[in-house]
Amino acid sequence: MPPVEERLSAVQWRTLTTAYEMGFFEVPRKATLSELGERLGVSKQATSGRMRRAMREVVGAVIHGSSEASRSFRPPRD
């Protein structure tokens, strides 16, 4: 399985990196989906879809061991 970076489209990569840079993943969030979409020039709905598809690839890569991140991932203990 290729590394996660190779599994993301250019649009997905740009969406994730922009979200990260804008503070979308911070708690509390520093940016909303609407603000992110505005920056990317697309609707909130399009932004949400891009984020979901990109995050599915990232999480799948971590869980299924196809990236550097997965090698250091330790599942939580029950």
N, C-alpha and C positions, 0 to 999 in steps of 0.2 A: 504494500500500500504506500503511495507517495506521501511525502511530508505534507502537513496541513497547508503550508504556504503554497504548495503546488495544487492543492485541491480547491482553493478559493479562486473565484474569478477576480479580475481587476476591480470590478465594481464592488464585490463583497469585501475585498481587502481595503479599498478606499473607505467604505462605509465603516468597517470595524476600526480602522486606524483613526478616522475622524471622530468617531464616537469616543474612543479612548482619550484622544487629545482634548476633546471638549468636556470631559468629565462625566460622560454618560454612565460609566460604571462605578462612579464614586457613591458613597453613602453619606449624606443624601446626594442625589444626583445634582450635578451642576448644569446639565443640559437635558432637555426633553426630546422625545422623538420628533416633535414638530420643529424644534430648533435645529436638530440635526438634519432633518429633511430640507429645511430652508437653506442651510449651509451647502448641502449637496445638490440643491436645485430640483428636488423631487418632493412628492407628497408624503405626508406622515405615513400613509398606508404603504407606499412603496418602500419607505425607509424601514418600516416594521418587517416587511417581507424579506428584504435584503438582510436585515439583522438576524432574523430567524434562520434563514438558510445558511448564512455564514456561521452562526453559533452552532448549528447542527453539525457542520463539518469540524469545527474546532473541538467541540465536546466529544464527538465520535473519534477524532484522532487521539485525544487524551485517553479515553476509555479503552479503545482498541489497540493502543500502542503503536501508532504510526508517526509519532513526532518525538522530538527531544523532550518535550514537556511530559510525555507519558512515561518516560523512563524514570522520572523522579516522582511521579504521582503515586501516592499511597492511599488506597481506599480507606475510608474511616472505619474504625472498629465499632462493632455493635455494643 
